[in-house]
């Protein structure tokens, strides 16, 4: 009723805020923070498409993606779906917003380029471009309806659009993304040539000059 009366605005799940509070990255970060277990709040960093939602807004995430190197308990509040990624996360890859840990814009871009923290497909972007129909997740429901585009095309378009939203609302340094992908301490890692190619695909997403899907 308070939403109808214009007093509250829904942020995510069953969390609300006064309409006088700007629905900005800080508010979204604090809201998602409330959905995590106490352990994840201490050792985890919100990542992937979930981090993009914090930075850029838009449609709320279907699932919470969190990176952690520590121990955690499988529990979240409010019945929200989530996925834990237990992979290395350097301190320089973490950004804090209103005290909430999330992956930096560059680390978020790197994760999305290799398919971590993605909903519709979990393969690297270059692989998804080359054979989209082979790599769409069977359960990925993004844009699926009668007469809709094939699942692989939808997954590719969604990944490209997500990367563009990230680069539109934050500053993503290509050189830093490439270092994260192929550096000596890379959590991935990629060969330098492939990392450079992925960064080029990131630039194409930003400019909307998407590669042709074959």
Buried (B, 14 or more C-beta within 10 A) or exposed (E): EEEEEEEBBEBBBEBBBEBEEEBEBBBBBBBBBBBBBEBBBEBBBBBBBBBBBBBBBEEBBEBBBBBBBEEBEEEBEEEBEBBBBEEEBBEEBBBEBEEBBBBBBBBBBBBBBBBBBBBBBBBBBBBBBBEBEEBBBEEBEBBEEEEEBEBBBBBBBBBBBBBBBBBEBBEBEBEBBBBBBBBEEBBBBBEEEBBBBBBBBBEBBBEEEBBEBE
